[in-house]
């Protein structure tokens, strides 16, 4: 059980369900996703994703295992919120803007480097930015509403054309400011 406490996997996120989901919902969603990602499925099969789904289902479908996991899950969420709440500053707006732009830069770089796999999961973005997933929800909502990012069929985030244009425009403006600052006499 100690190894499970160190495990950062969120079984609810893996199955794309709410922690309040009932047993029937867990079973229905598992069957749908398992069928999609089963390794025998030539079009959408993914052995790693299937294993993760099976692991999540094997925990969440058994009431005793789920109860134990829920204690761990609640503690993990509380720890994330505690960490994020300690990172306060006088300028939360500027911090939020930096996080937004960091996510856009990450997605931009991924799109350029791996056009056949241009997306990241919210968990991966959380790891890359050092921000708890709970605090990225507002950021992702904003970027989605501005149409700078979109979600694929696996709920992974991908930068859009508008997002690319924004990054390039912002980078170009910053570059011009830096060049002007270097070339202008003081």
C-alpha positions as a Markdown table, in Angstrom:
| # | Residue | x | y | z |
|---|---|---|---|---|
| 1 | Unk | 0.0 | 0.0 | 0.0 |
| 2 | Unk | 2.9 | 2.3 | 0.6 |
| 3 | Unk | 3.9 | 2.2 | -3.1 |
| 4 | Unk | 0.3 | 3.3 | -4.0 |
| 5 | Unk | 0.7 | 6.4 | -1.8 |
| 6 | Unk | 3.6 | 7.5 | -3.9 |
| 7 | Unk | 1.8 | 6.8 | -7.1 |
| 8 | Unk | 0.8 | 10.1 | -8.8 |
| 9 | Unk | -1.8 | 8.3 | -11.1 |
| 10 | Unk | -5.3 | 9.7 | -10.8 |
| 11 | Unk | -7.6 | 6.8 | -11.5 |
| 12 | Unk | -10.6 | 9.1 | -11.9 |
| 13 | Unk | -8.7 | 11.1 | -14.5 |
| 14 | Unk | -7.6 | 8.0 | -16.3 |
| 15 | Unk | -11.3 | 6.9 | -16.7 |
| 16 | Unk | -12.3 | 10.5 | -17.3 |
| 17 | Unk | -15.0 | 10.3 | -14.6 |
| 18 | Unk | -15.9 | 12.3 | -11.5 |
| 19 | Unk | -14.9 | 11.0 | -8.1 |
| 20 | Unk | -18.6 | 10.9 | -7.4 |
| 21 | Unk | -19.4 | 8.5 | -10.2 |
| 22 | Unk | -21.4 | 5.4 | -9.3 |
| 23 | Unk | -20.5 | 1.8 | -10.0 |
| 24 | Unk | -22.6 | 1.6 | -13.1 |
| 25 | Unk | -21.0 | 4.7 | -14.6 |
| 26 | Unk | -17.5 | 3.4 | -13.8 |
| 27 | Unk | -18.3 | 0.1 | -15.5 |
| 28 | Unk | -20.0 | 1.7 | -18.6 |
| 29 | Unk | -17.1 | 4.2 | -19.1 |
| 30 | Unk | -14.5 | 1.5 | -18.6 |
| 31 | Unk | -16.1 | -0.8 | -21.2 |
| 32 | Unk | -16.3 | 2.0 | -23.7 |
| 33 | Unk | -12.7 | 3.2 | -23.2 |
| 34 | Unk | -11.4 | -0.4 | -23.0 |
| 35 | Unk | -13.0 | -1.2 | -26.3 |
| 36 | Unk | -11.4 | 1.9 | -27.9 |
| 37 | Unk | -7.9 | 1.3 | -26.5 |
| 38 | Unk | -7.7 | -2.5 | -26.5 |
| 39 | Unk | -4.5 | -3.5 | -28.2 |
| 40 | Unk | -6.5 | -5.7 | -30.7 |
| 41 | Unk | -8.2 | -2.5 | -32.0 |
| 42 | Unk | -6.2 | -1.8 | -35.1 |
| 43 | Unk | -7.3 | 1.8 | -35.4 |
| 44 | Unk | -7.1 | 3.2 | -31.8 |
| 45 | Unk | -5.5 | 0.4 | -29.8 |
| 46 | Unk | -2.9 | 1.5 | -27.2 |
| 47 | Unk | -1.5 | -1.1 | -24.8 |
| 48 | Unk | -0.2 | 1.4 | -22.2 |
| 49 | Unk | -3.5 | 3.3 | -22.1 |
| 50 | Unk | -5.4 | 0.0 | -21.9 |
| 51 | Unk | -3.3 | -1.1 | -18.9 |
| 52 | Unk | -3.8 | 2.2 | -17.2 |
| 53 | Unk | -7.6 | 1.9 | -17.7 |
| 54 | Unk | -7.6 | -1.7 | -16.4 |
| 55 | Unk | -5.6 | -0.7 | -13.3 |
| 56 | Unk | -8.0 | 2.2 | -12.6 |
| 57 | Unk | -11.1 | 0.0 | -13.1 |
| 58 | Unk | -9.6 | -2.8 | -10.9 |
| 59 | Unk | -9.3 | -0.2 | -8.1 |
| 60 | Unk | -12.5 | 1.8 | -8.6 |
| 61 | Unk | -14.9 | -1.1 | -9.3 |
| 62 | Unk | -14.2 | -2.8 | -5.9 |
| 63 | Unk | -15.8 | -0.9 | -3.0 |
| 64 | Unk | -13.1 | -1.7 | -0.5 |
| 65 | Unk | -10.2 | -0.8 | -2.9 |
| 66 | Unk | -12.0 | 2.3 | -3.9 |
| 67 | Unk | -12.5 | 3.4 | -0.3 |
| 68 | Unk | -8.8 | 3.0 | 0.3 |
| 69 | Unk | -7.9 | 4.8 | -2.9 |
| 70 | Unk | -10.4 | 7.7 | -2.1 |
| 71 | Unk | -8.5 | 8.4 | 1.1 |
| 72 | Unk | -5.3 | 8.6 | -0.8 |
| 73 | Unk | -6.9 | 10.6 | -3.6 |
| 74 | Unk | -8.4 | 13.1 | -1.1 |
| 75 | Unk | -5.1 | 13.6 | 0.6 |
| 76 | Unk | -3.3 | 14.1 | -2.7 |
| 77 | Unk | -5.8 | 16.7 | -3.8 |
| 78 | Unk | -5.6 | 18.5 | -0.4 |
| 79 | Unk | -1.8 | 18.5 | -0.7 |
| 80 | Unk | -2.0 | 20.0 | -4.2 |
| 81 | Unk | -4.3 | 22.8 | -3.0 |
| 82 | Unk | -2.1 | 23.4 | 0.1 |
| 83 | Unk | 1.0 | 23.8 | -2.2 |
| 84 | Unk | -0.8 | 26.1 | -4.6 |
| 85 | Unk | -2.3 | 28.2 | -1.8 |
| 86 | Unk | 1.2 | 28.9 | -0.4 |
| 87 | Unk | 2.4 | 30.2 | -3.7 |
| 88 | Unk | 0.8 | 33.6 | -3.4 |
| 89 | Unk | 2.1 | 36.9 | -4.5 |
| 90 | Unk | 0.9 | 40.5 | -4.8 |
| 91 | Unk | 0.5 | 40.1 | -8.5 |
| 92 | Unk | -1.6 | 36.9 | -9.1 |
| 93 | Unk | -2.7 | 38.3 | -12.5 |
| 94 | Unk | 0.9 | 38.4 | -13.8 |
| 95 | Unk | 1.5 | 34.9 | -12.5 |
| 96 | Unk | -1.6 | 33.6 | -14.3 |
| 97 | Unk | -0.5 | 35.3 | -17.5 |
| 98 | Unk | 2.9 | 33.7 | -17.2 |
| 99 | Unk | 1.3 | 30.3 | -16.7 |
| 100 | Unk | -0.9 | 30.7 | -19.7 |
| 101 | Unk | 1.9 | 31.7 | -21.9 |
| 102 | Unk | 4.1 | 28.9 | -20.6 |
| 103 | Unk | 1.4 | 26.4 | -21.5 |
| 104 | Unk | 1.1 | 27.9 | -25.0 |
| 105 | Unk | 4.9 | 27.8 | -25.4 |
| 106 | Unk | 4.9 | 24.1 | -24.4 |
| 107 | Unk | 2.1 | 23.2 | -26.8 |
| 108 | Unk | 3.7 | 25.3 | -29.5 |
| 109 | Unk | 7.0 | 23.5 | -29.1 |
| 110 | Unk | 5.3 | 20.1 | -29.1 |
| 111 | Unk | 3.3 | 20.9 | -32.2 |
| 112 | Unk | 6.5 | 21.9 | -34.1 |
| 113 | Unk | 8.6 | 19.0 | -32.7 |
| 114 | Unk | 6.0 | 16.2 | -33.0 |
| 115 | Unk | 3.3 | 17.1 | -35.5 |
| 116 | Unk | 1.9 | 13.5 | -35.3 |
| 117 | Unk | 1.5 | 13.7 | -31.5 |
| 118 | Unk | 1.0 | 17.4 | -30.7 |
| 119 | Unk | -0.9 | 17.2 | -27.5 |
| 120 | Unk | -0.3 | 16.9 | -23.7 |
| 121 | Unk | -2.6 | 15.6 | -21.0 |
| 122 | Unk | -3.5 | 18.0 | -18.1 |
| 123 | Unk | -1.3 | 15.8 | -15.9 |
| 124 | Unk | 1.7 | 16.2 | -18.2 |
| 125 | Unk | 1.1 | 20.0 | -18.3 |
| 126 | Unk | 0.9 | 20.0 | -14.5 |
| 127 | Unk | 4.2 | 18.2 | -14.3 |
| 128 | Unk | 5.9 | 20.5 | -16.9 |
| 129 | Unk | 4.7 | 23.7 | -15.4 |
| 130 | Unk | 5.0 | 22.7 | -11.7 |
| 131 | Unk | 1.4 | 23.8 | -11.1 |
| 132 | Unk | -1.2 | 21.6 | -9.6 |
| 133 | Unk | -3.9 | 20.4 | -12.0 |
| 134 | Unk | -6.6 | 22.0 | -10.0 |
| 135 | Unk | -4.9 | 25.4 | -10.5 |
| 136 | Unk | -4.6 | 24.8 | -14.2 |
| 137 | Unk | -8.3 | 24.4 | -14.7 |
| 138 | Unk | -8.9 | 28.1 | -14.8 |
| 139 | Unk | -5.9 | 28.6 | -17.2 |
| 140 | Unk | -7.1 | 25.8 | -19.5 |
| 141 | Unk | -10.7 | 27.2 | -19.4 |
| 142 | Unk | -9.4 | 30.6 | -20.4 |
| 143 | Unk | -7.2 | 29.3 | -23.2 |
| 144 | Unk | -10.1 | 27.2 | -24.5 |
| 145 | Unk | -12.5 | 30.1 | -24.4 |
| 146 | Unk | -10.0 | 32.2 | -26.4 |
| 147 | Unk | -9.7 | 29.3 | -28.8 |
| 148 | Unk | -5.9 | 29.2 | -28.2 |
| 149 | Unk | -6.1 | 25.5 | -27.2 |
| 150 | Unk | -8.5 | 22.6 | -28.0 |
| 151 | Unk | -9.0 | 19.1 | -26.6 |
| 152 | Unk | -8.6 | 16.0 | -28.7 |
| 153 | Unk | -10.7 | 12.8 | -28.4 |
| 154 | Unk | -8.6 | 11.8 | -25.4 |
| 155 | Unk | -9.1 | 15.1 | -23.6 |
| 156 | Unk | -5.4 | 16.1 | -24.3 |
| 157 | Unk | -4.7 | 19.7 | -25.0 |
| 158 | Unk | -3.4 | 20.9 | -28.4 |
| 159 | Unk | -2.5 | 24.4 | -29.5 |
| 160 | Unk | -4.8 | 25.9 | -32.3 |
| 161 | Unk | -3.9 | 28.2 | -35.1 |
| 162 | Unk | -5.0 | 31.1 | -33.0 |
| 163 | Unk | -2.7 | 30.0 | -30.2 |
| 164 | Unk | 0.2 | 29.7 | -32.6 |
| 165 | Unk | -0.5 | 33.2 | -34.0 |
| 166 | Unk | -0.6 | 34.5 | -30.4 |
| 167 | Unk | 2.7 | 32.9 | -29.4 |
| 168 | Unk | 4.4 | 34.2 | -32.5 |
| 169 | Unk | 3.0 | 37.7 | -32.2 |
| 170 | Unk | 3.9 | 37.8 | -28.5 |
| 171 | Unk | 7.4 | 36.4 | -29.2 |
| 172 | Unk | 7.9 | 38.9 | -32.0 |
| 173 | Unk | 6.8 | 41.8 | -29.8 |
| 174 | Unk | 9.2 | 40.7 | -27.1 |
| 175 | Unk | 12.0 | 40.3 | -29.5 |
| 176 | Unk | 11.4 | 43.8 | -30.9 |
| 177 | Unk | 11.4 | 45.3 | -27.4 |
| 178 | Unk | 14.6 | 43.5 | -26.5 |
| 179 | Unk | 16.3 | 44.6 | -29.8 |
| 180 | Unk | 15.1 | 48.2 | -29.3 |
| 181 | Unk | 16.4 | 48.2 | -25.7 |
| 182 | Unk | 19.8 | 47.0 | -26.9 |
| 183 | Unk | 20.1 | 49.3 | -29.9 |
| 184 | Unk | 18.8 | 52.5 | -28.3 |
| 185 | Unk | 21.4 | 54.7 | -26.5 |
| 186 | Unk | 20.7 | 55.1 | -22.8 |
